[in-house]
Amino acid sequence: MKRILYFFFVFSFLLFWSSCRQDFDFAPSTGNLEFSKDTVYLDTVFTNIGSSTYNLKVYNRSDNDISIPSIGLERGTASNYRLNVDGNAGQTFNNVEIQAKDSLFIFVETTIDIQNQTLLENEFLYTDKINFDAGSNLQSVDLVTLVKDAVFIYPDRDNTTGVIETLTITVDGQPVETEIQGRELLPSELSFTNQRPYVIYGYAAVPSGETLTIDAGARVHFHANSGLLVSDNASLQVNGSLSTDPELMENEVIFESDRLEPAFADVPGQWGSIWLFENSINNTINHATIKNGTVGILIDGNADTALPKLTITNSQLYNFSNYGILARNTSITAENLVVNNAGQSSVALTQGGKYNFTHSTIANYWNNSFRQFPALLVNNFFVDTNNITNVTVFTEANFNNSIIYGNDNPEFILDEVTDPAVTFNFKFTNCLVKFEDSSSSPSGDNYDFNDTTHYENIIRNQEPDFRAPFNNDLLIGNDSAANAEGNTIFSSQVPLDILGVNRTTSSDLGAYQHITF
């Protein structure tokens, strides 16, 4: 019994002593650290805009507890990089301890002012090093960031109150104050060139009676909750052109977020919208890519104008948290248009209007969450603030030589409130559509595919053979049901596809002629 008590006492003492031990012996580092990477690339940032935070992991593979005498940026306090080492922020650190077979994280971020730098085509490479120890034990990890110069457009902020300037817009010839943060573009800002990118904070408004012209190859970037607004009697002219190499898109006009890191390349909802106000006029978009916003193009009113409110050609819209195009009682002519990946509908033509889509690919392969609406939504009503349903005229909605498809069923809905006094005219001609008959599919006269008044040469529920629809690659292949199914009347109106390929001999449906993958 005494022996058992003795061993119990000794075991308890050893356990207590080891658990309370605080005096680990940390030997100086000998230059044998290992790193998760030898260079930390912080990707591309705009001047004076903070980067994302990147991490570096430092390993002590030895059997000894070690202390790193110093960790710091080679440029010291003059560096534009910032570090966080094991939870402590700064630019230099002393006696950083790592236990045996353990590691620590170093987090890196930067904000760089491009002024007084030697620029090469409006950008430069900013570099530094994280040095570990010194002398014969010195080890280093490189830091590299590409910094772009830009034209910044932002509203004023009151230095005393901190209140940000809001827009006053013209409605029916009268100024109306809004709560939209932003400002009107100055006369010197009404021409966007391809010399430098443009970064917009808040909403930049095209003043009444003015035109914003955007040259081929221009890049327009929006901060969060920002966008472009075209007001009463103003115009937007986007003059992109076909690139010599379609993969490079050097002559396209690109609208996207101001986050340039690869992690943000396909993230929806990073900015607001291009908003064409009621009574804006003569809006044209050619060879543009619009992506990663909330609503790609929001367009209001003027359904009965002689010219379309918006003419959009050879353009692509991708990755929107709500809608690619949201049209409300307006008029659109679209040719060689590609829209994909929206949290609600890729194209929503609402409250009536006048629409003509030719050789367009309207798809929705959204997989971020559940979506309520199909790729194409068409309706002829709105519910006002008094909860009264107002029925509006649908002069026409024509879809010619087009593809309407996606990863849900059905992928188009004609949501009509019937009113004998109000027309609801639509027609699908030579289109590949996804509309499978099921208990959940809508029914009624609007879905009588034998009615040649509304449907002519329709292909239902056959594969378009998109190359990679979940990655917004909607090129069609050799096995597409859309191949050689186009009506020559419409293909002669749009003789080249979105990539400049001739389609007059044998036209495929949608914006692309098929290729061999």
Sequence and secondary structure as in RCSB ss.txt:
>XXXX:A:sequence
MKRILYFFFVFSFLLFWSSCRQDFDFAPSTGNLEFSKDTVYLDTVFTNIGSSTYNLKVYNRSDNDISIPSIGLER
GTASNYRLNVDGNAGQTFNNVEIQAKDSLFIFVETTIDIQNQTLLENEFLYTDKINFDAGSNLQSVDLVTLVKDA
VFIYPDRDNTTGVIETLTITVDGQPVETEIQGRELLPSELSFTNQRPYVIYGYAAVPSGETLTIDAGARVHFHAN
SGLLVSDNASLQVNGSLSTDPELMENEVIFESDRLEPAFADVPGQWGSIWLFENSINNTINHATIKNGTVGILID
GNADTALPKLTITNSQLYNFSNYGILARNTSITAENLVVNNAGQSSVALTQGGKYNFTHSTIANYWNNSFRQFPA
LLVNNFFVDTNNITNVTVFTEANFNNSIIYGNDNPEFILDEVTDPAVTFNFKFTNCLVKFEDSSSSPSGDNYDFN
DTTHYENIIRNQEPDFRAPFNNDLLIGNDSAANAEGNTIFSSQVPLDILGVNRTTSSDLGAYQHITF
>XXXX:A:secstr
 HHHHHHHHHHHHHHHHHHT      EE  S  EES SEEEEEEEETT     EEEEEEE SSS EEEEEEEETT
GGG SEEEEETTEEESEEEEEEE TTEEEEEEEEE    TTS  SSSEEEEEEEEEES GGG EEEEEEEEEE  
EEE   B TTT  B EEEEEETTEEEEEEEEEEE  GGGSEE SSS EEE SEEEE TT EEEE TT EEEE TT
 EEEE TT EEEEE    SSTTT TTSEEEEES  SGGGTT TTSS EEEE TT   EEEESEEEESSSEEEEEE
  TT SS SEEEEEEEEEEESSEEEEEEEEEEEEEEEEEEEESS SEEEEEEEEEEEES EEEE   SS  SS S
EEEE EEE TTS EEE  EEEEEEES EEEESSS SEEEE    TTS B  EEEEEEE     TTS  SGGG TT
 TTTEEEEEES    EEEGGGTEEEE TT TTTT   HHHHHHS B TTS B SSS  SSSS     
